Amino acid sequence: ATPQQVTQPTRKEGPKKPKPVHENWIFVHGTFAAKVNWHKKDSAERKTLSNVLKQKPKHFSHTIHSFVWSGPNNPPARLKAAQALTELLKKLNPPYHIIAHSHGGTVVLLAAQKLFEAKDPLTITELYCLGTPIHHDWYKNAHNNIKTIYNLFSYGDVVQRVLTLFQRTFPETPSIHNIQVK
């Protein structure tokens, strides 16, 4: 007699549940703007962002942070803020999404440049620059530690260029999107 083959019934597995994702969103204010309301906890901008993020699939959650720095219009203050921002990022878990206004964007870019120089693998997922004065030589390798940069600018913004010391746009790369706002 030959042994009888027994086949096990195949169990149909349902779709796998997606892994939970907790996102950290960080507002970074610009020069002289530490006391303005847009980045603070009860601001309309923060509430709007939170409502938009709540529309993501259920396995996403988020925390919105405000990174407050001294805000003077000078390179040493921005470098000090960049170091403090790096320290904050290391306390949080990725992914990091940052919305930065004016020289707040410079602070983030300087932080990313310092991470690149230190060969630190910490990577910012998205950076939204709102009217950031661009001086690419200060942080020409920052994009290596930022997956995607959305640079929103306006030709009507007279402050952004500051006597032609700065540019409005970044050099084009696949990960940098210069978006003109009219």
N, C-alpha and C positions, 0 to 999 in steps of 0.2 A: 504494500500500500504506500502510496505517496503521501507525504505530509500535505495537509490541506493549508492553502495560503489564507491567512486572515488579513483582511484589509481593514484598517482603522478608518472610521468615517472622518472626512476632513472637516475641521472646524472652520466655519466662516468667521473671519475676524472683521469687526467693524472698522471704520476709519479711525486712525490713530488720533488721539487728542493732541492738539498742538501744545508745545512747551510754553509755559507762561513766559512772557517777556515784560520786564519792567523797564520803562524808558525814563531817563533823566533829561528834562528840558531845563535849560538855564538861560535866563535873561541877563545880558551884560549891558549896562548903561554906558553912555558916552561921556565926553568931557563936560565937567561942571554939572552933571545930571544925577548925582547920587541921591538927591532929594526929590526928584520928579516922581510922579505917580505911576507911570506906565509899567514899570517892572515890579511894583510892590504887590503884596499878597491880595489885596482886595480890588486891584485895578480892573477896569473893563477889559483891557488887553489880556490879562491873565485868565479872567473868567471865560473870555471867548476862546482862547487857546485850549483851556481845559474842556470846554464843551465840544470843541472839534475833536480832541483826542479821545473823548468818551465814545465817539462814533466808530472807533476802531473795533476790530473783533474782540470778543470777550477775554481772550487770553492775553491781551495787552493791558498793562496798567502804567501809570505814570506819576511822577512827582515833578512839580515845577519849582525851580529854585531861582532866587535872585542873587547874582554875584555883585556885591557892592564894593567898589574901590574908591579911592580918594578923589579921583576925577580931575586933577590939574592937567593943563595942556602942556605937558613936558615929557620927554622920553623916559627919564628916571622913574616917574610915577607910573607910566605904562608898563615898564619892565618889572617894577615891584608888583604891580597888579597881575602881570602874566605869571609870575612865580606863585602868587597866592592862588590864582585860578588853577594852575597845575596841581597844587596841593589839594584843592577842593576835588578836582576830577579823580585824583587817586583815592579819595575817601569814598567816592561813589562807584557804582558798577556801571559798565557800559550797557546799552548804547547811550551816547551823549549827543544831544541835539541842542545847539546853541543859537540863540537869536540875539544879535549884537547891534547896537546903534552907534553910529559915528565911530569915535576912537575906542569904543567898546570892542568893535571888530578888530582894531589894531591890537588890543590887549590879547584877544583870542589867537590872532595870527602870530604874535610874538611868543605866546605860550607854545603853540604848535612848532614854531621854529626851534625853540629851546628843547622840546622833546626830540625833534629830529637830530639836533646836534648831540644830544646825550644818547642817541640810539635807543631811545625809550619806545617800546612798541605801542604805548597808549595811543589810541586813535579816536578822534572825534568823528562821529557818524555824519553829521550835517552841521554846517555853519551857514546861517542866514545873516548876511551883512546888510544893514540898512543905512545907506548913505555913508559908508566907511571911506575915509580918505585913504587911497591906496598908494603906498610907497614900497613897491615890490622888492626893492633891494634889501629892505630891512628883514624880510621874511621869505626869501625866494624859494626855500625848501619846505615851508610850512604845509603846503598841500600834500606832502608825503605822509603827514599825520592827521589829515582831514580827508575823509572819503569823498565828500561832495560839498562844494561851496556854491551857494546861491547869492550872488551879489546884486542887490537891488539898488539902482542908482537913477538919478534924474539930471538931465542937462540943465534944468532950472535951479539946481541946488548950488548956490554960489559959495556956501561955506565948505562944501566937500573938497574943492580944489585948493583952497587957502593960498592965494597968490601964486598959483601954478606949482606949488611945492609937491602936490599930490595929484594922482590920477583918479579917474572915476571907475575904471575897469581894470580887471586882471588880464594878464596874457591868457588867451584861450587855450584850454586843455579839455580833454573829455570829462574831467571831474569838476570843472569850474564853469558856472553858468552866469554870465553877465546879463542882467535883465533890466532893460530900461523901463522906468515907471514914468508915465507922462502926467 
